[in-house]
């Protein structure tokens, strides 16, 4: 699994609107990248359609 570019871009656009200070915005983007990297590391190797046992998940699962 790889985080979709649209999600990353949408978060960046939101941060651009929320924070006008360039330094603080760069920290927000670094935090975004850190969080998305964690998601990819945790779920990136799970085949699509495979059930995920929530007992072994470190974070919050959001299902569609």
N, C-alpha and C positions, 0 to 999 in steps of 0.2 A: 504494500500500500504506500502510496505517495500522496501527500496533501495536495489538493488541487490548487493550481496557480490562482484561480479565481478567489479562493478563500484567502490566500496570502495577500493578494492585491486588495481585496475588500477590507481586510484588517488594516493594511497600510493606509488606505484612503480614510478609514475611520480615525486612525491616529493622526493623520494630517489635519483633519477637521477639528479634532479635540485639542491638540497641542500645537501651539505656534512656535514654541521654543525648539530650535533644531536639535540641541543637545539632549533635551528630555525626550523628544520624539525618537532620536536614535536609540535611546535606552529602551523605549517601548518596543521598537522593532527588534532589538536584540532579545528582549524577553519573549516576544512573539516567536521568533525563530527557535529559541530554546524550548518553548512549550511544544511547538509543532514537531521538533526533532524528537522529543520524548514520545509523542504519539506515534510517530513513524517507527521508532525503535520498539515500542511495546506491541504495536499491531501490524507492522509492516510485513511480517512474514506469515500472517494468518491468511489462508486462502479464502477468496470471496465465497460467501455462502456457508462457511464453516461456523458452527456454534461456538461462542466464546463463553467459557465458564466464568461467571463474575467473581467467583471465590478467589480466582488467581489473577485478578486485574488490580493494578495498583491505583488506578484513578477511577473517574466517573465514566460510565458508559452511556452514550446517548444514541438511541436506536430510532430509526425512521419507521 
